Amino acid sequence: MSEIVKSAVMLAVWPVLIYATYRFCFWSLKSYLKREQS
């Protein structure tokens, strides 16, 4: 039972982690470009 719960949690967490990492990279890249222009 715990194995099923563990894999379900993993499946739920992975997209959130990937999305958060993507958002962070996009935000830092955008602020970096903004700093380069000024």
Backbone as XML, in Angstrom:
<?xml version="1.0"?>
<chain id="A" units="angstrom">
  <residue number="1" name="MET">
    <atom name="N" x="0.833" y="-1.201" z="0.000"/>
    <atom name="CA" x="0.000" y="0.000" z="0.000"/>
    <atom name="C" x="0.870" y="1.254" z="0.000"/>
  </residue>
  <residue number="2" name="SER">
    <atom name="N" x="1.874" y="1.276" z="0.849"/>
    <atom name="CA" x="2.721" y="2.464" z="0.942"/>
    <atom name="C" x="3.477" y="2.712" z="-0.362"/>
  </residue>
  <residue number="3" name="GLU">
    <atom name="N" x="3.798" y="1.628" z="-1.086"/>
    <atom name="CA" x="4.491" y="1.789" z="-2.372"/>
    <atom name="C" x="3.601" y="2.518" z="-3.376"/>
  </residue>
  <residue number="4" name="ILE">
    <atom name="N" x="2.314" y="2.174" z="-3.384"/>
    <atom name="CA" x="1.376" y="2.824" z="-4.299"/>
    <atom name="C" x="1.242" y="4.307" z="-3.946"/>
  </residue>
  <residue number="5" name="VAL">
    <atom name="N" x="1.153" y="4.582" z="-2.654"/>
    <atom name="CA" x="1.041" y="5.968" z="-2.201"/>
    <atom name="C" x="2.300" y="6.737" z="-2.570"/>
  </residue>
  <residue number="6" name="LYS">
    <atom name="N" x="3.451" y="6.086" z="-2.408"/>
    <atom name="CA" x="4.723" y="6.742" z="-2.705"/>
    <atom name="C" x="4.819" y="7.094" z="-4.188"/>
  </residue>
  <residue number="7" name="SER">
    <atom name="N" x="4.447" y="6.153" z="-5.044"/>
    <atom name="CA" x="4.517" y="6.424" z="-6.484"/>
    <atom name="C" x="3.477" y="7.465" z="-6.898"/>
  </residue>
  <residue number="8" name="ALA">
    <atom name="N" x="2.329" y="7.468" z="-6.235"/>
    <atom name="CA" x="1.315" y="8.477" z="-6.545"/>
    <atom name="C" x="1.816" y="9.867" z="-6.164"/>
  </residue>
  <residue number="9" name="VAL">
    <atom name="N" x="2.481" y="9.960" z="-5.016"/>
    <atom name="CA" x="3.037" y="11.240" z="-4.578"/>
    <atom name="C" x="4.129" y="11.694" z="-5.539"/>
  </residue>
  <residue number="10" name="MET">
    <atom name="N" x="4.971" y="10.765" z="-5.969"/>
    <atom name="CA" x="6.032" y="11.099" z="-6.914"/>
    <atom name="C" x="5.442" y="11.641" z="-8.212"/>
  </residue>
  <residue number="11" name="LEU">
    <atom name="N" x="4.406" y="10.958" z="-8.714"/>
    <atom name="CA" x="3.762" y="11.395" z="-9.954"/>
    <atom name="C" x="3.133" y="12.776" z="-9.795"/>
  </residue>
  <residue number="12" name="ALA">
    <atom name="N" x="2.644" y="13.073" z="-8.598"/>
    <atom name="CA" x="2.019" y="14.374" z="-8.366"/>
    <atom name="C" x="3.064" y="15.470" z="-8.212"/>
  </residue>
  <residue number="13" name="VAL">
    <atom name="N" x="4.215" y="15.118" z="-7.634"/>
    <atom name="CA" x="5.244" y="16.120" z="-7.331"/>
    <atom name="C" x="6.079" y="16.491" z="-8.548"/>
  </residue>
  <residue number="14" name="TRP">
    <atom name="N" x="6.380" y="15.510" z="-9.410"/>
    <atom name="CA" x="7.274" y="15.780" z="-10.543"/>
    <atom name="C" x="6.842" y="16.947" z="-11.426"/>
  </residue>
  <residue number="15" name="PRO">
    <atom name="N" x="5.588" y="17.015" z="-11.907"/>
    <atom name="CA" x="5.199" y="18.144" z="-12.761"/>
    <atom name="C" x="5.325" y="19.481" z="-12.039"/>
  </residue>
  <residue number="16" name="VAL">
    <atom name="N" x="5.045" y="19.487" z="-10.735"/>
    <atom name="CA" x="5.142" y="20.727" z="-9.966"/>
    <atom name="C" x="6.592" y="21.180" z="-9.884"/>
  </residue>
  <residue number="17" name="LEU">
    <atom name="N" x="7.499" y="20.239" z="-9.650"/>
    <atom name="CA" x="8.925" y="20.569" z="-9.585"/>
    <atom name="C" x="9.423" y="21.099" z="-10.924"/>
  </residue>
  <residue number="18" name="ILE">
    <atom name="N" x="9.036" y="20.417" z="-11.997"/>
    <atom name="CA" x="9.466" y="20.836" z="-13.335"/>
    <atom name="C" x="8.908" y="22.221" z="-13.661"/>
  </residue>
  <residue number="19" name="TYR">
    <atom name="N" x="7.642" y="22.456" z="-13.319"/>
    <atom name="CA" x="7.019" y="23.741" z="-13.588"/>
    <atom name="C" x="7.692" y="24.854" z="-12.788"/>
  </residue>
  <residue number="20" name="ALA">
    <atom name="N" x="7.987" y="24.571" z="-11.516"/>
    <atom name="CA" x="8.638" y="25.573" z="-10.669"/>
    <atom name="C" x="10.032" y="25.902" z="-11.191"/>
  </residue>
  <residue number="21" name="THR">
    <atom name="N" x="10.764" y="24.877" z="-11.614"/>
    <atom name="CA" x="12.109" y="25.095" z="-12.153"/>
    <atom name="C" x="12.036" y="25.908" z="-13.441"/>
  </residue>
  <residue number="22" name="TYR">
    <atom name="N" x="11.062" y="25.588" z="-14.291"/>
    <atom name="CA" x="10.882" y="26.312" z="-15.550"/>
    <atom name="C" x="10.553" y="27.777" z="-15.292"/>
  </residue>
  <residue number="23" name="ARG">
    <atom name="N" x="9.646" y="28.020" z="-14.352"/>
    <atom name="CA" x="9.269" y="29.384" z="-14.026"/>
    <atom name="C" x="10.461" y="30.168" z="-13.483"/>
  </residue>
  <residue number="24" name="PHE">
    <atom name="N" x="11.248" y="29.519" z="-12.627"/>
    <atom name="CA" x="12.402" y="30.188" z="-12.030"/>
    <atom name="C" x="13.433" y="30.542" z="-13.092"/>
  </residue>
  <residue number="25" name="CYS">
    <atom name="N" x="13.715" y="29.603" z="-13.993"/>
    <atom name="CA" x="14.690" y="29.860" z="-15.061"/>
    <atom name="C" x="14.191" y="30.977" z="-15.971"/>
  </residue>
  <residue number="26" name="PHE">
    <atom name="N" x="12.914" y="30.949" z="-16.310"/>
    <atom name="CA" x="12.340" y="31.965" z="-17.183"/>
    <atom name="C" x="12.416" y="33.339" z="-16.533"/>
  </residue>
  <residue number="27" name="TRP">
    <atom name="N" x="12.096" y="33.390" z="-15.224"/>
    <atom name="CA" x="12.112" y="34.658" z="-14.501"/>
    <atom name="C" x="13.523" y="35.216" z="-14.394"/>
  </residue>
  <residue number="28" name="SER">
    <atom name="N" x="14.490" y="34.384" z="-14.063"/>
    <atom name="CA" x="15.869" y="34.857" z="-13.921"/>
    <atom name="C" x="16.439" y="35.284" z="-15.274"/>
  </residue>
  <residue number="29" name="LEU">
    <atom name="N" x="16.075" y="34.559" z="-16.329"/>
    <atom name="CA" x="16.533" y="34.933" z="-17.667"/>
    <atom name="C" x="15.950" y="36.283" z="-18.073"/>
  </residue>
  <residue number="30" name="LYS">
    <atom name="N" x="14.664" y="36.487" z="-17.761"/>
    <atom name="CA" x="14.003" y="37.729" z="-18.118"/>
    <atom name="C" x="14.613" y="38.908" z="-17.367"/>
  </residue>
  <residue number="31" name="SER">
    <atom name="N" x="14.875" y="38.731" z="-16.078"/>
    <atom name="CA" x="15.472" y="39.819" z="-15.302"/>
    <atom name="C" x="16.905" y="40.078" z="-15.752"/>
  </residue>
  <residue number="32" name="TYR">
    <atom name="N" x="17.606" y="39.025" z="-16.167"/>
    <atom name="CA" x="18.977" y="39.185" z="-16.658"/>
    <atom name="C" x="18.983" y="39.994" z="-17.952"/>
  </residue>
  <residue number="33" name="LEU">
    <atom name="N" x="18.064" y="39.674" z="-18.853"/>
    <atom name="CA" x="17.980" y="40.408" z="-20.116"/>
    <atom name="C" x="17.592" y="41.866" z="-19.871"/>
  </residue>
  <residue number="34" name="LYS">
    <atom name="N" x="16.702" y="42.083" z="-18.912"/>
    <atom name="CA" x="16.278" y="43.439" z="-18.605"/>
    <atom name="C" x="17.453" y="44.249" z="-18.061"/>
  </residue>
  <residue number="35" name="ARG">
    <atom name="N" x="18.288" y="43.606" z="-17.256"/>
    <atom name="CA" x="19.446" y="44.279" z="-16.687"/>
    <atom name="C" x="20.488" y="44.578" z="-17.775"/>
  </residue>
  <residue number="36" name="GLU">
    <atom name="N" x="20.598" y="43.692" z="-18.754"/>
    <atom name="CA" x="21.561" y="43.901" z="-19.840"/>
    <atom name="C" x="21.152" y="45.080" z="-20.725"/>
  </residue>
  <residue number="37" name="GLN">
    <atom name="N" x="19.860" y="45.254" z="-20.943"/>
    <atom name="CA" x="19.392" y="46.315" z="-21.831"/>
    <atom name="C" x="19.622" y="47.696" z="-21.232"/>
  </residue>
  <residue number="38" name="SER">
    <atom name="N" x="19.399" y="47.862" z="-19.934"/>
    <atom name="CA" x="19.500" y="49.179" z="-19.311"/>
    <atom name="C" x="20.943" y="49.632" z="-19.134"/>
  </residue>
</chain>
